[in-house]
Amino acid sequence: MKYALITGASRGIGRAICLRLADMGYPVLINYHANREAAELTKSMVEEKGGTAELLPFDVSNGSEADGAITSWQESHPDDTVAVLVNNAGIRQDSMMIFMKNAQWHSVVDTALNGFFYVTRRLLKDMLTSRWGRIITVASLSGIKGLPGQANYSAAKAALIGASKALAQEVGTRKVTVNVVAPGFIDTDMVKDLDAKSLKTMIPAGRFGKPEEVADLVGFLASEQAAYITGEVISINGGLYT
């Protein structure tokens, strides 16, 4: 069977992507690091819709832990492959750079950028061997525009864009596509500490996006209909930055 692995999938955009890919017929692997309760809820939501889901806990920022978890899954599923990878895991540790601690920089970069590397590298072989795959990475408006107080987050997300563009050129001949989705402000826990009322006045659409809207875009990029789209960065931000 062809599975879809979604990192950082216990809630928010990750959860919505799990539900969308399950609707497309993919058994989903729900990666999470610490919030097992939320991951279990995501699993239940997939199953209630008639889909199949498994939990795959590991810290994407820890290379040996990620490699061990994926290897263990592959050994227990010798006839299955991960055909769709959605690199969604990410954290915010906002601070003006002058006040930013080393740990704030490294934790954000390690989770988003190093996590992308550790997980994607481990799954590439099967995609290249089977000559089909979809790698979709969730970046951010912050990685395109840059946002004050987010030098660490902007750096990590911008680096994901560069890495994805390079990888798309490496694997394109094997029918593996690599694309980036760059959401603006989406109504999730990640933005609950922001001044929503003020920010919405800056967005031409006049509102925050919904996780399901991002998930629908990811679903399209994972489909056969998107086979000729690769190396692209697609913004979904209500017109905030065009």
BABA-117054 format. One record per residue: x, y, z of N, C-alpha, C in turn; residue number from 0. Coordinates in pm, whole numbers, plus 50000, padded with zeros to 5 digits. Example, Ala and Ser with C-alpha at 12.3 -4.5 7.8 and 13.67 -1.06 7.14 Angstrom:
2
> n.xx  n.yy  n.zz  ca.xx  ca.yy  ca.zz  c.xx  c.yy  c.zz  pos
> 51319  49431  50780  51230  49550  50780  51320  49670  50780  0
> 51285  49775  50708  51367  49894  50714  51290  50003  50787  1
% end
This chain:
242
> n.xx  n.yy  n.zz  ca.xx  ca.yy  ca.zz  c.xx  c.yy  c.zz  pos
> 50083  49881  50000  50000  50000  50000  50087  50125  50000  0
> 50036  50230  49940  50104  50358  49940  50050  50444  50054  1
> 50137  50479  50147  50099  50557  50264  50135  50704  50244  2
> 50075  50788  50326  50113  50929  50336  50161  50956  50478  3
> 50278  51015  50490  50333  51052  50621  50324  51203  50635  4
> 50261  51247  50743  50249  51390  50771  50320  51417  50904  5
> 50422  51502  50901  50491  51536  51025  50417  51650  51094  6
> 50428  51654  51226  50357  51757  51302  50208  51750  51278  7
> 50153  51628  51286  50016  51605  51238  49911  51595  51347  8
> 49945  51627  51469  49851  51603  51578  49737  51705  51582  9
> 49757  51823  51523  49652  51925  51528  49673  52028  51417  10
> 49583  52124  51411  49598  52236  51318  49604  52194  51172  11
> 49698  52254  51099  49713  52225  50957  49747  52078  50935  12
> 49833  52022  51019  49870  51882  51004  49751  51789  51015  13
> 49664  51814  51110  49545  51732  51127  49454  51743  51003  14
> 49435  51864  50954  49350  51884  50837  49407  51812  50715  15
> 49539  51810  50702  49603  51740  50591  49582  51590  50603  16
> 49593  51536  50724  49567  51394  50745  49427  51358  50697  17
> 49329  51438  50734  49190  51410  50697  49171  51420  50545  18
> 49236  51518  50483  49222  51535  50338  49285  51419  50263  19
> 49405  51377  50302  49472  51268  50232  49401  51135  50257  20
> 49344  51120  50376  49264  51000  50404  49142  50996  50313  21
> 49081  51111  50287  48968  51119  50195  49008  51076  50054  22
> 49137  51096  50021  49187  51059  49889  49224  50912  49881  23
> 49207  50841  49993  49233  50698  49994  49366  50656  50049  24
> 49445  50751  50097  49575  50716  50154  49563  50672  50300  25
> 49622  50560  50337  49643  50534  50480  49744  50638  50529  26
> 49718  50700  50643  49805  50809  50688  49885  50770  50812  27
> 50009  50816  50812  50098  50801  50927  50102  50936  50996  28
> 50057  50939  51121  50045  51062  51197  50168  51078  51285  29
> 50258  51166  51242  50376  51192  51324  50346  51301  51427  30
> 50399  51282  51547  50391  51384  51651  50511  51364  51742  31
> 50535  51463  51825  50648  51454  51917  50603  51431  52061  32
> 50519  51519  52113  50485  51512  52255  50335  51497  52284  33
> 50251  51551  52197  50108  51557  52228  50035  51432  52178  34
> 50048  51323  52252  49986  51198  52209  49833  51207  52209  35
> 49779  51279  52306  49633  51289  52315  49576  51352  52188  36
> 49639  51459  52141  49591  51525  52019  49610  51434  51898  37
> 49722  51361  51895  49747  51269  51784  49643  51157  51781  38
> 49608  51107  51898  49505  51003  51907  49371  51056  51855  39
> 49343  51183  51884  49219  51243  51835  49221  51251  51683  40
> 49333  51291  51626  49345  51295  51481  49322  51157  51422  41
> 49381  51057  51483  49364  50919  51436  49216  50879  51439  42
> 49150  50912  51548  49007  50879  51561  48924  50950  51455  43
> 48958  51075  51427  48884  51152  51327  48900  51090  51187  44
> 49021  51043  51157  49044  50976  51028  48961  50849  51021  45
> 48963  50771  51128  48892  50643  51129  48741  50662  51125  46
> 48692  50768  51187  48548  50795  51183  48500  50826  51041  47
> 48591  50875  50958  48557  50904  50818  48579  50781  50729  48
> 48616  50669  50790  48638  50547  50713  48779  50527  50666  49
> 48872  50611  50712  49011  50600  50670  49093  50513  50763  50
> 49219  50495  50726  49314  50417  50804  49426  50507  50850  51
> 49462  50496  50977  49567  50582  51032  49651  50506  51133  52
> 49779  50541  51140  49871  50487  51238  49948  50603  51300  53
> 49981  50589  51427  50065  50689  51493  50211  50654  51471  54
> 50293  50755  51444  50436  50735  51426  50510  50845  51501  55
> 50525  50828  51633  50587  50933  51713  50739  50937  51702  56
> 50792  51054  51677  50937  51078  51686  50961  51228  51674  57
> 51076  51270  51721  51117  51410  51715  51188  51432  51582  58
> 51128  51508  51491  51187  51526  51359  51323  51594  51366  59
> 51349  51669  51471  51476  51742  51483  51591  51653  51530  60
> 51559  51529  51566  51660  51433  51611  51682  51331  51501  61
> 51795  51340  51434  51819  51256  51318  51815  51108  51346  62
> 51877  51065  51453  51881  50922  51485  51743  50872  51525  63
> 51666  50955  51596  51531  50916  51637  51439  50905  51515  64
> 51448  51001  51425  51367  50997  51304  51402  50876  51219  65
> 51531  50852  51202  51575  50739  51121  51530  50607  51182  66
> 51542  50596  51314  51502  50473  51382  51354  50445  51370  67
> 51272  50548  51386  51126  50530  51380  51082  50491  51239  68
> 51137  50557  51139  51099  50526  51001  51148  50388  50960  69
> 51271  50355  50999  51325  50222  50967  51241  50113  51032  70
> 51203  50133  51156  51121  50035  51227  50988  50015  51156  71
> 50927  50125  51111  50799  50115  51040  50817  50039  50909  72
> 50924  50071  50836  50948  50004  50708  50970  49854  50727  73
> 51040  49817  50833  51066  49676  50858  50938  49601  50893  74
> 50845  49669  50957  50718  49605  50994  50614  49614  50883  75
> 50646  49687  50776  50557  49701  50660  50637  49674  50533  76
> 50689  49554  50515  50780  49527  50403  50717  49544  50266  77
> 50585  49536  50257  50519  49547  50127  50459  49685  50103  78
> 50481  49777  50195  50423  49911  50186  50531  50017  50168  79
> 50493  50132  50116  50586  50243  50101  50517  50374  50139  80
> 50598  50472  50174  50547  50608  50192  50563  50679  50058  81
> 50452  50704  49992  50454  50766  49860  50432  50916  49866  82
> 50368  50961  49973  50343  51104  49991  50400  51147  50126  83
> 50486  51245  50123  50544  51301  50245  50505  51448  50256  84
> 50447  51484  50368  50415  51624  50394  50497  51668  50515  85
> 50596  51753  50489  50680  51808  50595  50609  51929  50655  86
> 50539  51905  50764  50458  52011  50824  50510  52054  50961  87
> 50594  51974  51023  50638  52004  51161  50710  52138  51168  88
> 50673  52216  51266  50738  52345  51286  50694  52407  51417  89
> 50780  52491  51473  50748  52561  51598  50788  52707  51583  90
> 50728  52791  51667  50765  52931  51675  50827  52961  51810  91
> 50932  53040  51807  50994  53093  51928  51029  53238  51898  92
> 50926  53324  51891  50944  53460  51842  51020  53547  51941  93
> 51106  53630  51883  51182  53726  51962  51256  53818  51867  94
> 51272  53945  51906  51360  54032  51829  51500  53974  51835  95
> 51574  53982  51725  51704  53915  51722  51798  53961  51833  96
> 51792  54088  51868  51883  54139  51971  51863  54068  52105  97
> 51743  54018  52127  51712  53948  52251  51706  53796  52235  98
> 51724  53746  52115  51704  53604  52088  51814  53518  52150  99
> 51772  53414  52217  51865  53319  52278  51908  53215  52175  100
> 52025  53156  52197  52072  53051  52108  51969  52940  52094  101
> 51910  52902  52206  51815  52791  52204  51693  52824  52120  102
> 51650  52951  52120  51535  52991  52039  51566  52979  51890  103
> 51687  53015  51853  51728  53002  51714  51734  52854  51673  104
> 51808  52777  51751  51834  52639  51712  51709  52551  51717  105
> 51621  52571  51812  51503  52485  51822  51412  52503  51702  106
> 51397  52627  51656  51311  52655  51541  51374  52602  51412  107
> 51502  52629  51392  51571  52582  51272  51583  52429  51272  108
> 51613  52371  51386  51628  52225  51393  51498  52154  51359  109
> 51386  52206  51408  51258  52140  51384  51216  52150  51238  110
> 51215  52270  51184  51165  52288  51047  51265  52241  50942  111
> 51387  52290  50948  51483  52265  50841  51552  52130  50856  112
> 51609  52103  50972  51675  51975  50991  51575  51860  50986  113
> 51454  51885  51038  51350  51783  51030  51317  51748  50886  114
> 51306  51848  50801  51286  51825  50658  51394  51735  50602  115
> 51518  51764  50635  51631  51687  50583  51629  51543  50631  116
> 51615  51525  50762  51621  51390  50818  51511  51299  50764  117
> 51389  51352  50757  51276  51270  50716  51275  51248  50564  118
> 51296  51355  50489  51291  51344  50343  51401  51253  50291  119
> 51522  51272  50340  51634  51188  50294  51605  51041  50315  120
> 51543  51009  50428  51519  50868  50463  51415  50803  50373  121
> 51323  50883  50317  51214  50827  50237  51237  50836  50087  122
> 51341  50905  50045  51364  50927  49903  51390  50799  49826  123
> 51464  50706  49884  51505  50585  49812  51384  50510  49756  124
> 51284  50488  49840  51166  50414  49795  51091  50489  49686  125
> 51082  50622  49699  51014  50699  49595  51087  50690  49462  126
> 51220  50701  49467  51298  50696  49344  51295  50558  49282  127
> 51296  50454  49367  51291  50317  49317  51158  50287  49250  128
> 51050  50334  49311  50917  50309  49256  50879  50408  49147  129
> 50963  50508  49127  50941  50611  49025  50808  50684  49043  130
> 50777  50716  49164  50659  50798  49193  50668  50848  49337  131
> 50640  50975  49354  50637  51029  49489  50593  51173  49491  132
> 50545  51214  49607  50504  51352  49628  50565  51400  49759  133
> 50644  51505  49750  50702  51568  49869  50648  51710  49874  134
> 50574  51739  49979  50510  51871  49994  50551  51927  50129  135
> 50609  52043  50128  50658  52104  50252  50578  52230  50283  136
> 50539  52241  50407  50464  52359  50452  50563  52462  50503  137
> 50579  52570  50428  50667  52679  50469  50581  52788  50532  138
> 50594  52911  50487  50519  53020  50549  50539  53149  50472  139
> 50442  53236  50484  50458  53374  50439  50586  53433  50496  140
> 50618  53396  50619  50737  53447  50687  50865  53412  50613  141
> 50865  53297  50545  50983  53255  50472  50998  53324  50337  142
> 50893  53389  50290  50898  53464  50163  50920  53612  50191  143
> 50841  53666  50281  50841  53809  50308  50938  53848  50420  144
> 50952  53757  50518  51023  53794  50640  50930  53873  50731  145
> 50926  53838  50858  50841  53909  50953  50923  53947  51075  146
> 50908  54069  51125  50985  54112  51241  50954  54025  51362  147
> 51057  53995  51438  51042  53909  51555  51048  53761  51520  148
> 51068  53732  51392  51071  53593  51347  51194  53564  51261  149
> 51308  53619  51296  51428  53594  51215  51459  53445  51210  150
> 51439  53376  51322  51465  53232  51324  51365  53156  51237  151
> 51237  53188  51252  51130  53121  51177  51140  53154  51029  152
> 51165  53282  50997  51179  53323  50857  51298  53253  50792  153
> 51408  53242  50865  51527  53176  50811  51500  53029  50782  154
> 51435  52962  50876  51406  52820  50858  51313  52796  50741  155
> 51207  52877  50732  51109  52857  50626  51164  52897  50489  156
> 51247  53001  50484  51309  53038  50358  51406  52930  50312  157
> 51477  52870  50405  51570  52762  50370  51495  52640  50315  158
> 51378  52614  50367  51297  52504  50315  51263  52525  50168  159
> 51237  52649  50132  51204  52681  49993  51325  52652  49904  160
> 51441  52698  49945  51562  52674  49866  51594  52526  49853  161
> 51582  52454  49963  51612  52311  49961  51514  52236  49870  162
> 51388  52275  49875  51286  52208  49794  51308  52234  49645  163
> 51346  52356  49609  51373  52386  49470  51491  52305  49417  164
> 51594  52289  49500  51709  52208  49460  51670  52061  49445  165
> 51597  52010  49544  51559  51869  49542  51469  51838  49422  166
> 51380  51930  49388  51290  51908  49274  51369  51880  49147  167
> 51483  51946  49131  51565  51925  49013  51642  51792  49020  168
> 51669  51746  49140  51741  51619  49155  51653  51498  49123  169
> 51525  51506  49153  51440  51386  49148  51331  51392  49041  170
> 51325  51498  48966  51216  51516  48870  51206  51407  48765  171
> 51319  51353  48721  51315  51250  48616  51254  51120  48664  172
> 51243  51101  48795  51185  50979  48851  51038  50997  48890  173
> 50975  51100  48838  50834  51128  48864  50805  51154  49011  174
> 50902  51212  49078  50886  51258  49216  50877  51409  49212  175
> 50767  51465  49258  50753  51610  49260  50780  51664  49399  176
> 50833  51785  49403  50868  51851  49529  50814  51993  49524  177
> 50722  52023  49612  50661  52156  49612  50648  52211  49753  178
> 50626  52341  49760  50613  52410  49888  50481  52485  49892  179
> 50413  52474  50003  50293  52552  50030  50330  52656  50136  180
> 50297  52781  50110  50336  52889  50201  50212  52959  50255  181
> 50159  52912  50367  50040  52976  50424  50072  53111  50486  182
> 49971  53196  50486  49979  53319  50565  49923  53289  50703  183
> 49835  53375  50752  49778  53355  50885  49661  53257  50875  184
> 49677  53142  50937  49576  53037  50936  49525  53019  51079  185
> 49397  53000  51091  49332  52993  51223  49365  52862  51294  186
> 49480  52861  51363  49525  52745  51439  49585  52792  51571  187
> 49630  52698  51652  49694  52732  51779  49821  52814  51759  188
> 49883  52802  51642  50008  52872  51617  49992  53023  51617  189
> 49868  53073  51594  49847  53217  51587  49760  53270  51701  190
> 49733  53185  51798  49640  53226  51903  49693  53340  51989  191
> 49826  53361  51990  49883  53469  52071  49899  53599  51992  192
> 49853  53602  51867  49867  53721  51784  49743  53810  51792  193
> 49759  53935  51753  49648  54031  51752  49567  54010  51624  194
> 49473  53916  51630  49398  53877  51510  49320  53994  51451  195
> 49257  54072  51535  49173  54182  51486  49254  54280  51402  196
> 49372  54316  51451  49457  54410  51378  49511  54347  51250  197
> 49552  54222  51258  49610  54155  51142  49509  54138  51029  198
> 49385  54112  51063  49283  54090  50961  49259  54215  50877  199
> 49284  54332  50933  49267  54455  50856  49372  54467  50746  200
> 49482  54393  50757  49590  54398  50660  49571  54297  50547  201
> 49477  54204  50564  49458  54095  50470  49345  54131  50374  202
> 49370  54137  50244  49265  54172  50149  49139  54086  50163  203
> 49156  53959  50194  49039  53872  50211  48965  53899  50341  204
> 49025  53976  50432  48958  54019  50554  48944  53912  50662  205
> 49019  53804  50652  49006  53697  50751  49132  53611  50752  206
> 49144  53528  50855  49247  53425  50856  49200  53307  50771  207
> 49293  53231  50720  49258  53112  50644  49218  52998  50735  208
> 49160  52896  50674  49121  52777  50748  49220  52664  50719  209
> 49249  52580  50819  49339  52467  50794  49294  52381  50677  210
> 49163  52367  50661  49111  52284  50552  49144  52341  50414  211
> 49158  52473  50406  49193  52535  50278  49337  52502  50240  212
> 49424  52500  50339  49563  52459  50314  49566  52311  50277  213
> 49488  52231  50349  49485  52087  50323  49436  52055  50183  214
> 49340  52131  50133  49290  52108  49997  49400  52134  49894  215
> 49481  52236  49918  49592  52264  49827  49695  52151  49833  216
> 49726  52106  49952  49820  51994  49967  49764  51870  49896  217
> 49635  51846  49913  49573  51731  49848  49587  51737  49696  218
> 49568  51855  49639  49585  51868  49494  49728  51837  49453  219
> 49825  51891  49526  49965  51868  49491  50005  51722  49507  220
> 49932  51649  49590  49959  51507  49608  49891  51421  49503  221
> 49809  51480  49418  49729  51404  49323  49803  51384  49191  222
> 49747  51296  49108  49801  51273  48974  49787  51399  48888  223
> 49685  51478  48916  49660  51598  48836  49772  51702  48849  224
> 49854  51689  48953  49962  51785  48976  50098  51731  48932  225
> 50099  51630  48846  50223  51562  48808  50323  51655  48737  226
> 50275  51762  48677  50364  51853  48603  50399  51978  48684  227
> 50364  51978  48809  50397  52090  48898  50506  52044  48993  228
> 50623  52104  48985  50731  52071  49078  50826  52190  49090  229
> 50887  52201  49206  50977  52313  49232  50905  52444  49256  230
> 50776  52437  49285  50695  52558  49300  50670  52593  49447  231
> 50650  52721  49469  50609  52772  49600  50472  52838  49581  232
> 50370  52782  49642  50234  52832  49623  50187  52898  49753  233
> 50160  53027  49745  50115  53102  49861  49965  53084  49880  234
> 49924  53081  50006  49782  53078  50039  49763  53169  50160  235
> 49739  53297  50130  49745  53398  50237  49639  53506  50226  236
> 49535  53484  50145  49429  53583  50136  49469  53712  50069  237
> 49583  53709  49996  49628  53830  49927  49716  53920  50011  238
> 49758  53872  50128  49838  53956  50218  49971  53996  50155  239
> 50030  53903  50082  50160  53933  50021  50159  53878  49879  240
> 50144  53966  49780  50134  53921  49642  50229  54001  49555  241
% end
